[in-house]
Amino acid sequence: MSDHDNAGRILNLEEKVAYLERHVTAQDKVMLELSDLLARVRAELKMLRERAGDSGANGGAGRDEGGELRDERPPHY
């Protein structure tokens, strides 16, 4: 192999490494964004579950005295 062939192969490998480094950096950024989004969704879900638990403890709309759902007509009737 000549020095020219080796230089071309090295250049090709350097380009691939640079591409992969950019790709990994982009993936890291997306993973951080998804992690933040997941934390917000979990917090919102916790809040909604607490609200649902509070309304369930207070009888909640559409429930009878025993906490069971009442048979009601859907709103479109």
Residue frames as a rotation matrix with the C-alpha (Angstrom) as fourth column:
MET 1
0.576 0.817 0.000 0.00
0.817 -0.576 0.000 0.00
0.000 0.000 -1.000 0.00
SER 2
-0.298 -0.669 0.681 1.21
0.626 -0.676 -0.390 3.43
0.721 0.310 0.620 -0.81
ASP 3
-0.843 -0.076 -0.532 1.23
0.477 -0.561 -0.676 6.39
-0.248 -0.824 0.509 1.49
HIS 4
-0.812 0.580 -0.064 -1.49
-0.534 -0.694 0.483 7.94
0.236 0.426 0.874 -0.65
ASP 5
-0.177 0.753 -0.634 -3.80
0.030 0.648 0.761 4.93
0.984 0.116 -0.138 -0.09
ASN 6
-0.391 -0.045 -0.919 -3.12
0.873 0.298 -0.385 4.99
0.291 -0.954 -0.077 3.64
ALA 7
-0.975 0.026 -0.220 -3.82
0.049 -0.943 -0.329 8.72
-0.217 -0.331 0.918 3.81
GLY 8
-0.551 0.821 -0.152 -7.12
-0.537 -0.209 0.817 8.19
0.639 0.532 0.556 1.99
ARG 9
-0.069 0.501 -0.863 -8.13
0.458 0.784 0.419 5.40
0.886 -0.366 -0.283 4.35
ILE 10
-0.654 -0.229 -0.721 -7.18
0.755 -0.243 -0.609 7.46
-0.036 -0.943 0.332 7.39
LEU 11
-0.938 0.345 -0.014 -9.13
-0.344 -0.929 0.139 10.45
0.035 0.135 0.990 6.06
ASN 12
-0.260 0.871 -0.417 -12.15
-0.246 0.358 0.901 8.20
0.934 0.337 0.121 5.48
LEU 13
-0.153 0.152 -0.976 -11.92
0.807 0.590 -0.035 6.85
0.571 -0.793 -0.213 9.03
GLU 14
-0.895 -0.205 -0.396 -11.58
0.405 -0.745 -0.529 10.36
-0.187 -0.634 0.750 10.46
GLU 15
-0.718 0.695 0.039 -14.71
-0.530 -0.582 0.616 11.45
0.451 0.422 0.787 8.58
LYS 16
-0.029 0.713 -0.700 -16.63
0.177 0.693 0.699 8.46
0.984 -0.103 -0.147 9.94
VAL 17
-0.434 -0.192 -0.880 -15.46
0.882 0.110 -0.459 9.19
0.185 -0.975 0.122 13.49
ALA 18
-0.995 0.074 -0.069 -16.47
-0.061 -0.983 -0.175 12.85
-0.081 -0.170 0.982 13.14
TYR 19
-0.394 0.904 -0.167 -19.90
-0.446 -0.029 0.894 11.82
0.804 0.427 0.415 11.86
LEU 20
0.009 0.382 -0.924 -20.37
0.567 0.760 0.319 9.35
0.824 -0.526 -0.210 14.71
GLU 21
-0.759 -0.324 -0.565 -19.29
0.651 -0.412 -0.638 11.96
-0.026 -0.852 0.524 17.29
ARG 22
-0.855 0.512 0.079 -21.88
-0.481 -0.841 0.246 14.41
0.192 0.173 0.966 15.93
HIS 23
-0.141 0.831 -0.539 -24.49
-0.183 0.513 0.839 11.66
0.973 0.217 0.080 15.94
VAL 24
-0.250 -0.019 -0.968 -23.74
0.830 0.512 -0.224 10.71
0.500 -0.859 -0.112 19.56
THR 25
-0.965 -0.119 -0.234 -23.90
0.223 -0.840 -0.495 14.37
-0.138 -0.530 0.837 20.61
ALA 26
-0.580 0.814 -0.028 -27.28
-0.624 -0.422 0.657 14.76
0.523 0.399 0.753 18.90
GLN 27
-0.005 0.567 -0.824 -28.56
0.245 0.799 0.549 11.59
0.969 -0.199 -0.143 20.58
ASP 28
-0.630 -0.284 -0.723 -27.37
0.757 -0.020 -0.653 12.82
0.171 -0.959 0.227 23.98
LYS 29
-0.954 0.298 0.047 -29.28
-0.301 -0.949 -0.092 16.07
0.017 -0.102 0.995 23.46
VAL 30
-0.214 0.919 -0.333 -32.46
-0.513 0.184 0.838 14.21
0.831 0.350 0.432 22.51
MET 31
-0.153 0.116 -0.981 -32.10
0.600 0.800 0.001 11.84
0.785 -0.589 -0.192 25.47
LEU 32
-0.901 -0.184 -0.394 -31.81
0.428 -0.531 -0.731 14.79
-0.075 -0.827 0.557 27.87
GLU 33
-0.720 0.694 0.012 -34.90
-0.648 -0.679 0.345 16.41
0.248 0.241 0.938 26.33
LEU 34
-0.027 0.720 -0.693 -36.83
-0.177 0.679 0.712 13.14
0.984 0.142 0.109 26.63
SER 35
-0.495 -0.221 -0.841 -35.68
0.731 0.418 -0.540 12.72
0.471 -0.881 -0.045 30.22
ASP 36
-0.983 0.157 -0.096 -36.96
-0.088 -0.857 -0.507 16.21
-0.162 -0.490 0.856 31.09
LEU 37
-0.407 0.879 -0.247 -40.24
-0.724 -0.146 0.674 15.52
0.556 0.453 0.696 29.30
LEU 38
-0.131 0.316 -0.940 -40.65
0.288 0.919 0.269 12.22
0.949 -0.236 -0.212 31.13
ALA 39
-0.813 -0.201 -0.547 -40.07
0.576 -0.141 -0.805 13.93
0.085 -0.969 0.231 34.48
ARG 40
-0.838 0.545 -0.029 -42.75
-0.541 -0.837 -0.089 16.53
-0.073 -0.059 0.996 33.65
VAL 41
-0.179 0.793 -0.583 -45.21
-0.514 0.430 0.742 13.86
0.839 0.433 0.330 32.49
ARG 42
-0.384 -0.013 -0.923 -44.62
0.590 0.766 -0.256 11.83
0.710 -0.643 -0.286 35.66
ALA 43
-0.962 0.020 -0.271 -45.23
0.204 -0.608 -0.768 14.90
-0.180 -0.794 0.581 37.82
GLU 44
-0.584 0.795 -0.166 -48.43
-0.791 -0.511 0.337 15.70
0.183 0.328 0.927 35.92
LEU 45
-0.147 0.508 -0.849 -49.60
-0.113 0.844 0.524 12.09
0.983 0.173 -0.067 36.16
LYS 46
-0.698 -0.155 -0.699 -48.95
0.641 0.302 -0.706 12.10
0.320 -0.941 -0.111 39.90
MET 47
-0.922 0.373 -0.104 -50.96
-0.292 -0.845 -0.448 15.32
-0.255 -0.383 0.888 40.26
LEU 48
-0.328 0.838 -0.435 -53.84
-0.773 0.027 0.634 13.88
0.544 0.544 0.639 38.20
ARG 49
-0.286 0.186 -0.940 -53.85
0.318 0.944 0.090 10.68
0.904 -0.273 -0.329 40.24
GLU 50
-0.895 -0.053 -0.444 -53.96
0.443 -0.230 -0.866 12.70
-0.056 -0.972 0.229 43.43
ARG 51
-0.724 0.677 -0.133 -56.86
-0.686 -0.727 0.029 14.75
-0.078 0.112 0.991 42.07
ALA 52
-0.172 0.659 -0.732 -58.69
-0.457 0.605 0.652 11.61
0.873 0.447 0.197 41.00
GLY 53
-0.538 -0.085 -0.838 -58.09
0.589 0.674 -0.447 10.13
0.603 -0.734 -0.313 44.45
ASP 54
-0.964 0.195 -0.181 -59.45
-0.005 -0.694 -0.720 13.28
-0.266 -0.693 0.670 46.09
SER 55
-0.435 0.858 -0.272 -62.58
-0.877 -0.335 0.345 13.30
0.204 0.389 0.898 43.95
GLY 56
-0.225 0.318 -0.921 -63.02
-0.039 0.942 0.334 9.58
0.974 0.111 -0.200 44.60
ALA 57
-0.798 -0.115 -0.591 -62.82
0.564 0.202 -0.801 10.19
0.211 -0.973 -0.096 48.33
ASN 58
-0.824 0.505 -0.259 -65.45
-0.319 -0.789 -0.525 12.93
-0.469 -0.350 0.811 48.03
GLY 59
0.118 0.903 0.414 -67.84
0.065 0.409 -0.910 10.73
-0.991 0.134 -0.010 46.12
GLY 60
-0.843 -0.537 0.004 -66.80
0.065 -0.094 0.993 12.05
-0.533 0.838 0.114 42.71
ALA 61
-0.202 0.771 -0.604 -69.17
-0.879 -0.415 -0.236 12.98
-0.433 0.483 0.762 39.94
GLY 62
0.080 0.343 -0.936 -71.14
-0.813 0.565 0.137 10.09
0.576 0.750 0.324 38.55
ARG 63
-0.735 -0.365 -0.572 -70.73
0.013 0.835 -0.550 7.90
0.678 -0.411 -0.609 41.63
ASP 64
0.438 0.896 -0.072 -73.27
0.030 0.066 0.997 6.66
0.898 -0.439 0.002 44.14
GLU 65
0.708 -0.098 0.700 -72.84
-0.680 -0.365 0.636 6.63
0.193 -0.926 -0.325 47.91
GLY 66
0.829 -0.380 0.410 -70.85
0.121 0.838 0.532 3.39
-0.546 -0.391 0.741 47.77
GLY 67
-0.041 -0.891 -0.452 -68.34
-0.454 -0.387 0.803 4.89
-0.890 0.238 -0.388 45.34
GLU 68
-0.335 -0.004 0.942 -69.63
0.646 0.727 0.233 2.78
-0.686 0.687 -0.241 42.45
LEU 69
-0.981 -0.001 -0.193 -70.25
-0.143 -0.669 0.730 4.37
-0.129 0.743 0.656 39.07
ARG 70
-0.143 0.989 0.028 -73.91
-0.171 0.003 -0.985 5.17
-0.975 -0.146 0.169 38.44
ASP 71
-0.447 0.132 0.885 -75.63
0.843 0.391 0.368 4.07
-0.298 0.911 -0.286 35.27
GLU 72
0.009 0.402 -0.915 -76.18
-0.037 -0.915 -0.402 7.35
-0.999 0.038 0.007 33.46
ARG 73
0.784 0.263 0.562 -77.07
0.556 0.104 -0.824 8.16
-0.276 0.959 -0.064 29.93
PRO 74
-0.360 -0.916 0.178 -74.16
0.898 -0.287 0.334 9.49
-0.255 0.280 0.925 27.91
PRO 75
-0.414 0.162 -0.896 -74.36
0.124 -0.965 -0.231 13.25
-0.902 -0.207 0.379 27.24
HIS 76
-0.941 0.017 -0.338 -75.29
-0.328 -0.291 0.899 12.77
-0.084 0.956 0.280 23.58
TYR 77
-0.611 0.789 -0.061 -78.75
0.738 0.596 0.317 11.29
0.286 0.148 -0.947 24.46
